[in-house]
Amino acid sequence: MKKAKKIIVMSLATTMLLGSTLTAHAATPQYKPLSEYGYTGVPKITVKLPDSYQTGISNAVEDAVKDLDIKLLNTTTITRATYIHSNVFYSKSRLNIQWNAVDDATSYEIKITKADGTEHIYTTENNWLTVNQASDEFVTGCLKQKVGTNWESATVAVRAVKDNGSVYSLWSEKAAISCNAIH
């Protein structure tokens, strides 16, 4: 055990030494661009640590990771992501998102990301979310935005939450929000 600690300390000290830089102020020549010396790019410098150091670092990382107690809920799968806009017969435009329920989840976070990068996160205890346009300014116009010459849809991702955020799932894969009209 002492030998392993000694290797870890030595490898960390060597890494710090190799990664540090020293600045000399007294006799530093005036800087000239590398192009004046005939170089067109910065040369690639590779430092290879001895295998014993590399093994010590790898072992230290493995030991640190195996002691972590990471608990994750299962990841959700989005089954519906639709924006239904109003017309003459129906006057409430709304966003409807549905996903599979996750065992032990006490709530869900739903992240809507528009094409311009703006995001909004909703929270619900259900495995579905409906947001009316009239009650939320973020949910407007089919959630589509013009990017260049194309119209791009917003995306949605969902994650499960347990006990007010003590445990999460990973975010689901993003799904594009489709735009449908009732006729």
N, C-alpha and C positions, 0 to 999 in steps of 0.2 A: 504494500500500500504506500509506504514512504517513497519507494522508487517511482511509482506512478505519479505521485504528487510532485516529486522532483522533476520528472520529465515534463509535466504540465507547466510548472513554473518556468523551467528553462525554455520551453517552446514559446510560451507567452512573452518572456523577456526577449527572446530572439526576434519574434514577430514585431514587438514594439520597437526594437532597435532598428530592424530593417525598414519599418514603416515610418520612422521619424526622419525629419530633415533638419539639417543644421544650416544656419544662415551666418555667413561671414560678412561683416560690415567694413572692416578696415581696408582690405586690399581687393575689393570686388571690382572687376573691370566693368566698364560701361556695357550695358546690354546691347547686343546687335541681333537682328533677326537671323534665324537659322539659314534663311535663303542666302545671306551674304557669305556663309561658309560653304555653300554648295548643297545644303540639305533641302529637300522639297517637303519633308515631313519629319515628324518626331520618330526616332528609332524605337522599336519595340524592345523593351527590356524584360526579360523573364528571370525570376528568381526561383530556384528549386531548393526547397528545404530538404535536408536529409530525411530518409525514410523514417528514422526513429522519431523525429519531430512530428512528421506528418501523422504517424501512427498515434502518438501521444495526443495530438489535437483531436483526431477522429475519436479516440476513446473518451476524451473529456466531453466532447459534444454528445456522444451516445449516452454517457452516464447522466448528463444533465437532462436530456430529453426523456429518458426512461422514467425518471422520477416525477415528471409532470403528470398531473392528474387532469386530463382533458376529457370533458364530457360533452358530447354533442347529441342533439336530437336528430332524428332522420330528416333529410332534406325533402321539402315539398315539391310537388309537380303541379304546374299551372295547367288547368283543364279548360279554362275559358278566359279570354281577355278581349272584351268587346266594348266599344263605345256605340251606343244607340242614340242617334240624334232625332230630334222631333220633326214633325211635319204637320200638315193640316189636321190630321186626325189624332195625333198624340203630341202633347205639349211639354213633356219632360225629357230633355236630353239627359242621358246618364251613362256612367261608366260601370261595367259589371265585370268583376274578376272572381274566379273560382279556382280552388286548388284542392288537392287531397288532404284530408285531416291527418295529423301526426299524433301518434300515441304520446301521452304525457305533456303535450303542449297546452299551456294555459292561455296563450294568445298568439297572434301572428302580426308581423310587421310587413307592410306592403309598400314597396318603393317604386314610385312612378317616375321615370326619367324622360323628359322631353328631348327632342332632337337638338335643342340648343344647350343641353346639359343641365337645365334646371331640374331639381328633384323635389319630391314631396313624399313624406313617409306617413302612412296611415296605420292605425293600430285597431285590431278587432279581436274579439274572442271567438268569432265564427270562422269557418273555412270558406268564406265568401265576403265580398265587399261590393256594395253598391253606393255610388256617390252621384247625387243629382247635380247637374250644372248650376241650377239656381241656388244651391247651398254652398258651392265652393268655386271660387274664381279660377282655381288651377285647372279644373276640368271643363275646358271649353273647346269648341270647334273640332271635334273628333280627335283631339290631341295630336293633330298633324301640324307640322311646320315645314315651310319651304326652306330647303337647304340647297343653295345654288339654283339649279333648274328643276330639282326633284322635290316632291313632297315626301317627308319621312314621318313615320309613325313613332309615337312614344313607345317605350318599353316598360314592362313591369317585372319585378322580381319579388319573391315572397320568402320569408324565413319564419320558422317556428320559434316561439319563446316559451320558457318555463320559469315559473316563480319570479315574475317581474324582472326578468333579465339575468337571472343567475346562470341560466343555461340557454344557449341558442342552437339553432341548426345553421348550416351554411346557407347562403342565399341560393334560391332556386336558379335554374337557367333562365335568362331573360326571355320574355315572350313579347312579340310585337302586338300592340293593341290594334285590332281591326276596327274598321268604321262601317257600321251597318245602318241602313235607314228603314224605318217602318213605312210601308206604302199601303 
